[in-house]
């Protein structure tokens, strides 16, 4: 099985996953606290109720979930970017090595 790798495709995937540019923070810089602020705000208006407790618990769980997803997306972004860079470097090194072999039918110099 042959797999074709295009470093620019890897970079584009990293840009798409990372929110626009390689190496950026996923979700456009939205923090887990910002993503769950509505839940927390809703709970403040009903302090000392079961609903407020449930909203706080839900906000805590949502923050954890957002952080896990952010970390995973960051990891993918990093791996795709590094893979593009590593692929190009490896390809360049291999090309130089193959070129250094020269023509099989030509007598080696030296």
N, C-alpha and C positions, 0 to 999 in steps of 0.2 A: 504494500500500500504506500502510495506516495502522497505527501502533503506539501502543498505549496504555501510558503510563508512570504507575505509581503509586509515589510516593516512599517510602511505607511498605513496599512490596514490595522496593524496592531496599535499604532499611535492614534488613529481615528477612533478605535474602540475605547482606548484609554480616555480620549477627550469626551466621548459620549457618556461613558460611565462616570467620569469625574465632573461632569457638569459644564464642559465647554473647553477647558484647556488641560493639557497633561499636567498632572501633579496638583490639581486643585482639590479643594475640600468638597466631598460629595454633598448634594442637596443645596448647592449654591451658598454654603456657609451657614445654613440654618442649624442651630444647636439643638440638642435634645430638649433643653429647657424651653426654648422658644416654641418647639413643635408641640409641647404639652401644656403651654401656659393657659390655654382656654380651659382645660380640665381643672387646673389649680384655681383659676379665677372663679369658676363656677362654684367650686367647693367653699370658697371664702364667704360667699353670701349665705351659706347654710351651715355655718359652724355648729358643732355639737350635734349634728344629725347623722344618721346612718348614711345618708346620701353623700354628705361631705366626706365621710371616711372612705366610702366606695370610690369617690372621684379622686381622692388623694392616692389611694391604692392603684387605681387605673392609671393615673399620671406617672407614678413611680414605675409601673410595669411598661408603660409606653416609652418613657425615657430610656429604660434599659434596652428595649427592643430597637429604638432608633439608634442608640449607640452601637449596638451589635451590627446592625445593617450598615451604618456609616463605616465601621471598622472593616467590615467585609468588602465593601465597595472600594475603600481606600487600598486594601490589599490587592484587589483585582487591578486597580489603576496602576499601582506600583509594578506588579508582575508584568502587565502588558507593556508598560513603558520600558522596563528593563529588558524584556524579551526583544523588543524592537532594536534597542541599542546593542544588545549582545549579538543578535542575529547579524546586524550589519558589520560589526567588528569581526565576527567569525567568518563571514563571507569574504571580507577584504583580506584577512589573513590567508584563507584557503586559496583565494585567487592569486595572491603573491607567491605562495608556495608552488602552485601549479605552473605559473609563468616561469618560475625559477628552474623548473625541470627542463624547459626548453623543448626543442623539437627532437623526438626520438631518433630520427634519421640523421641528425647532425652530430658530428663528433664533438664531445665535450671539450671545452677549452681548458688549457692548463696541463 
